[in-house]
């Protein structure tokens, strides 16, 4: 089983920055892709960014492209989300997740088996 622990959320003013971290552990941790999703109150969970573990290639949702950067540290089994130029509409609970090879599309929450507990990000205007 895989355990994921997010950290780094908080309250920030519009235009500010935050860096989220997600530390993974567990004997069965063999990621093909790791991703960040977010869920705002009353809305569905949505894809934010994904990174391929082997070569660190990445893809982003259009809403965050150019403002957010996903990265990973293999030695620490940790994935990061650097968020800059934050907007009030970025306010949400942010979750990291692990996807195995052949599990479906990288942007679909259903393709990810293991999830963290989430970290709250609030952007004030």
TAJO-V227503 format. One line per field, one symbol per residue. phi: phi as a letter, one per 40 degrees, with the letter a starting at -180 (. if undefined). psi: psi as a letter, one per 20 degrees, with the letter a starting at -180 (. if undefined). burial: + if it has 9 or more other ideal C-beta (glycine too) atoms within 8 Angstrom, else -. Layout:
phi->???
psi->???
burial->???
This chain:
phi->.bbbbcahcibacdgcbabcbbcbahcccaccbbabbaacdgbccbcbabbcccbfcabbcdcbdgbbbbaabccbfbbbbcbbfcbdcccacbbbabbcdgchcccbdccbcbbccgbcbbbcc
psi->qpppoqrirapqqpiaqqpqqopqrqhjomqgqqrprqoqpjrqpqpgqqpphgjkqqqqqhiipihqpqrqoghjlpqqooprlqqhiiprppqqqpprpjjaqhiphiipgpqaiqppppoq.
burial->-+-++++++--+-+--++++++++----+-+++++++++------++++++++--+-+-++--+---+-++++---+++++++--+---+-+++++++++--+--+----++-+-+-++++-+--
